[in-house]
Amino acid sequence: MQSLVKREETNLALFDRSGNNHPDLKPRPDKNHDLFDLLQFDSIDDRFQDIKSSYADTCTWLLQSTEYLHWCDPAKLAQHHGFFWIKGKPGCGKSTMTKFVYKEIRSSFKEAALISFFFNARGAALEKTTVGLYRSLLVQLLQKYPHDIPELEVPSLVQGAVDERIKTNRLILQQLLGQAVHSLERREVIVIIDALDECDEDEVREMVDFFEQLGEVANSYGRRLRVLFSSRHYPHITIKRCVEMTLENQPGHSEDINIYISNKLKVVQHGDKTQTIRKEIREKASGVFMWVVLVVLYLNKASDHGQLHSLRQKLQEIPSDLNELFRNILMRDSESLDQTRLCLQWILFATRPLTPEELYCAILAGAAPESSATPNIEEIQTTTMEKFILSSSKGLAEFTTSHNPRVQFIHESVRDFLLKGNGLGQLGEHLEFRSIGQHHDRLKELCSRYIKSCESSDPWQYPWYRLSNLFPFLDYALDGVLAHADASQAEGVSQEEFLQNFNLRIWVQLKNKLTNDHELIDATVNKYNLHRRVTSFSDPPPFAARC
């Protein structure tokens, strides 16, 4: 199905701003320096920071496991070529374990070149693609070892400067990463990559093949390269030589769950009742740490509400399957279901992760349109917005810890449940029968509603920075009204009526007020071919300078 966008003009490489986390380490002033600046992006380290660190006294068993010791043993390198793959069920704690291993290696192997990437399907585009992975790994190497890596042979140069197109080309990025890794022949190189299942399967297969080739070359030259992968069991990707571990089957992992329950469950009952509850939690969890965390939280809340007498019954009623637990959480009460529907739809289908302020206004635009774009938004504290979002999401959303926080699901398994486990269908309004295109069409309508509400509040009286503060969702709404319409039409939902009624002049004026970027505005108008398709504004581009 044809979309609104002229696809050949679409440029997805939007993240090219600096994200240097170590300002004291800079590549030497040569083309490596230009490459370093080119490849950075804002969210380069966000996922690692958001993963919760391991609970006290947990995860340490891994360091003494046979699999880990084999991976670390140089004498066994020929057997596994340096590959160690941790696999596990959704929510069993793979990312937390991977972060623990990263910290341990960083403190124990100080001379090794340690680099990492944590895929994040809930994040920005570069957080869930191998382009983002290659760029991140290259930035880390150029940042940490500026004088150890000779000038890389960049395949494409324009008048001596690094070509911008490099940052979107997977094959070129692979070549550059291969050069950088092989140039560190005096150092052991350790690569840690988490959540392979949160990236496109074909891209991951290509990436695994690339690292296999790196491992074979390193092994043939006697160099030390070790790679740690972590992922779910599906999709299964075959690798020739590798040490594998199934996390939920490890006795140490079961003991970690015991430790967490013993320390976090605040229920105190006489006799052996508390021990019985702890044992039942452990057995029902089947190795899924996320299930344990949610159930302990629920039982503690019930205990605080004076329901000690029925705790065991409540535990027995809680489903042992993670999807069923999410369903139970959503349907536990019917309070504010409209807000819940909108909250989950926005987190699922927004074209980028939203800030708490944006999501707060987006939910109100649908659930309480009379309050969606009023200037008193500045009077509402951030903590109030966050409480509103947590309540609307039934606790299934959280806030990232980055300098510019975003809202995401507490775990990727929540997204799986909503999209693949008919989770949305539990919320009524026949959401289970809606196509992806219909969801995008709904969000397009809400963006349009917010823009009209803003327009009626006389936004022209404010300078751009004041306008942005008063209407936090406006920037997204202006971009989203077109992006969601495009996504909707691409899925077969006609947008002809929307285009006929779309007020392009107002859109350009508001966009110009916020950004003052005439080239960006004209590029957007051309991208969606609006000057030919919108009847309410017939002038040809460029528009921005004249509106």
Secondary structure, DSSP 8 states (H G I E B T S, - for coil): ---SS-GGG-------S---S-TT----TTHHHHHHHHH--TTTTHHHHHS----TT-SGGGGGSHHHHHHH-GGGHHHHTTEEEEEE-TTSSHHHHHHHHHHHHHHH-TTSEEEEEE--TTS-GGGSSHHHHHHHHHHHHHHH-TTTS-----S-EETTEE-GGGGG-HHHHHHHHHHHHHH-TTS-EEEEEE-GGGS-HHHHHHHHHHHHHHHHHHHHTT--EEEEEEEES-S----SS-EEEEGGG-HHHHHHHHHHHHHH-----STTHHHHHHHHHHHHHTT-HHHHHHHHHHHHHHHHTT-GGGHHHHHHHS-SSHHHHHHHHHHS--TTHHHHHHHHHHHHH-SS---HHHHHHHHHHHH-GGGTT-GGGGGS-HHHHHHHHHHHTTT-EEE--SSS--EEESSHHHHHHHHHS-TGGGGSTTGGG--HHHHHHHHHHHHHHHHHHHHHT-GGGS-HHHHHHH-TTHHHHHHHHHHHHHHHHHTT---HHHHHH--HHHHHHHHHHHH--HHHHHHHHHHTTHHHH-TT----S--GGG-
